[in-house]
Amino acid sequence: ALAQKLDVLQEHAASEREHSRSVVDGLREEIEMGVEERKGLVKEVERVEEERQALARRLGEVEAELETSCTQLNAIEEEKSQWLNEYIATIETLSLEKYELEQKVAARDAEAFMRTYSKQ
């Protein structure tokens, strides 16, 4: 009976060892899968970081292009404003010259009229 009890205990211990091995093997597989998943995630993080850096570089380029464009636009606006001021000044000068010429012509016409009228 003691031998039979010993056999039962040994079978139970063997069953427990087999169960423990099975659990350990399952945990080992989960750990290995986790390690592989982590490696994949690390690679994905590296890829995303490279993409972020590329986007940051491109953003810097776009900001520089925008700054250059704004500078050029400001220069164009300044040139346009200067040209417009010169144009207005030219128109004012020409208007004054026209007025002066009209006054001279009117004076000459009046003088000619007076000469013609006084001769009669």
SVG drawing of the C-alpha trace seen along z (x, -y; Angstrom):
<svg xmlns="http://www.w3.org/2000/svg" viewBox="-13 -151 29 153">
<polyline fill="none" stroke="black" stroke-width="0.4" points="0.0,0.0 2.9,-2.3 4.4,-1.5 1.1,-2.2 0.9,-5.6 4.5,-6.3 3.6,-5.5 0.6,-7.8 2.7,-10.6 5.4,-10.0 2.8,-10.1 1.3,-13.2 4.7,-14.9 5.5,-13.9 2.1,-15.4 2.9,-18.6 6.4,-18.8 4.9,-18.3 2.2,-21.0 5.0,-23.3 7.1,-22.7 4.0,-23.4 3.3,-26.7 7.0,-27.7 7.1,-26.9 4.0,-29.0 5.4,-31.9 8.7,-31.6 6.9,-31.7 4.9,-34.8 8.2,-36.5 9.8,-35.7 6.8,-37.1 6.9,-40.2 10.6,-40.6 9.9,-40.3 7.0,-42.7 9.2,-45.1 11.8,-44.9 9.2,-45.6 7.9,-48.6 11.4,-49.9 11.9,-49.8 8.6,-51.5 9.5,-54.2 12.9,-54.7 11.0,-54.9 8.5,-57.4 11.4,-59.5 13.2,-59.6 10.0,-60.7 9.5,-63.3 13.0,-64.6 12.5,-64.7 9.3,-66.6 11.0,-69.0 13.7,-69.6 11.1,-70.2 9.2,-72.6 12.4,-74.5 12.9,-74.7 9.3,-75.9 9.7,-78.5 12.8,-79.8 11.1,-79.9 8.2,-81.7 10.5,-84.2 12.2,-84.8 8.9,-85.2 7.7,-87.7 10.9,-89.7 10.5,-89.7 6.9,-90.7 7.8,-93.5 10.4,-94.7 7.9,-94.6 5.3,-96.5 7.9,-99.1 8.9,-99.5 5.2,-99.7 4.6,-102.4 7.7,-104.3 6.6,-104.1 3.1,-105.2 4.4,-108.2 6.6,-109.1 3.7,-108.7 1.5,-110.9 4.2,-113.5 4.6,-113.4 0.9,-113.9 0.9,-116.8 3.9,-118.4 2.2,-117.8 -1.1,-119.2 0.7,-122.3 2.6,-122.7 -0.7,-122.3 -2.3,-125.0 0.6,-127.4 0.5,-126.8 -3.3,-127.3 -2.7,-130.6 0.0,-131.7 -2.3,-130.8 -5.2,-132.6 -2.9,-135.6 -1.7,-135.6 -5.2,-135.2 -6.3,-138.1 -3.4,-140.2 -4.0,-139.3 -7.7,-140.1 -6.9,-143.4 -4.4,-144.3 -7.0,-143.3 -9.8,-145.2 -7.7,-148.3 -6.8,-148.6 -10.4,-148.8"/>
</svg>
